[in-house]
């Protein structure tokens, strides 16, 4: 459907049938679908179709466009068209746009804003880059505790069209200090002549404008609400963050964790928008660092060369041992990174987690160790090789499991994202640890029994 429509739009434009294109029932399209169509048009067709849309539809569609398409589209619009788009974006979408634009383009946009919108944007941009203040919108509905329910509902009706959401109505005093957040249903069902304060319980959850946006994700998921109020240090209501913005943040945070888990510096744009230089720079640092970690493995093999040469068949089992150790460490690290990210486990619980994982690691070590004995003996035909491989497998899996569990805790303790405990990092560390354990066990048994 979309491909067909893209071809129709292109044909209408090429044949100059713009009146027919304007007359298409664009109002029947869902805004995200229309934005997707624009995203997939070439730049010239995108500008022409965008200009043919009604202003109301165009302003809504613009908020859904991807970063590059927004920037490309703005270059093709005149000042009047750009001014209208900016004026009709929600404050949080307008702020997100200014965060993404190059400096010169940002200055041009600022010059096109009305004094009120300019003040609003500068206010929002004054907060730290990944703070709740950058996400919040100042468009909300608030009532006073001493108003009647009837007066409050009349105020809500008059202000609802300017608010991001009216699921929750906020109650503030005359100094705009937040007192409560009321579900709209409570107001609708209450006695119209009663005072607002009669249905208040002064029980609400709020965020600071300087809180990290990840906290907003956690709070909205925990309390299962559509929006959360944002206050300053004195409890004054500044704005609110809504569920749709939080969903975007959650997606970005998960994407960043995926990147870090693969030892890649998180991408700040879509993969398709990045060139070779950016992609190389995001990956080369970790690759070089992990090479130096892996060089320790070569040092271990060289140091214990005599023990390994005493039973040359031992070298054949190195890939199996370090591979199993790396897998065990990566499993443990992945489980713990996710548990910490979802608050399933807290850093203060590290001792209890380690105690549990010592038992888990011991069981895993014994089971893999039995297989190690059997495979070492069967392949080499030497019971001694089977014994060394089996004991080494047990120890390697046990220690690697602990390394994988403890590393996220240590990173969190030093305020480093635990997702840095990536599979490549854990694997490289456990490779070195596994070789040391294997070499020590081999040396001890060889020199005692051979």
Secondary structure, DSSP 8 states (H G I E B T S, - for coil): -HHHHHHHHHHHHHTT-HHHHHTS-GGGS-HHHHHHHHHTS-HHHHHHHHHHS-HHHHHHHHTTS-HHHHHHHHHHS-HHHHHHHHHHS-HHHHHHHHHHS-HHHHHHHHHHS-HHHHHHHHHHHTS-TTBHHHH-BS---EE-TTSBHHHHHHHHHHHGGGSS--SEEEEE-TT-BEEEEEEHHHHHHS-TTSBGGGG------EEETTSBHHHHHHHHHHHT-SEEEEE-TT-BEEEEEEHHHHHHHHHHHHHHHHHHHTT----SS-GGG--HHHHHHHHHHHHHHHHHHHHHHHHHHHHTHHHHHHTGGGGGGHHHHHHHHHHHHHHHHHHHHHHHHTTSS-GGGHHHHHHHHHHHHHHHHHHHHHHHHHHHHHHHS-HHHHHHHHHHHHHHHHHHHHHHHHHHHHHHHTT--GGGS-HHHHHHHHHHHHHHHHHHHHHHHHHHH-
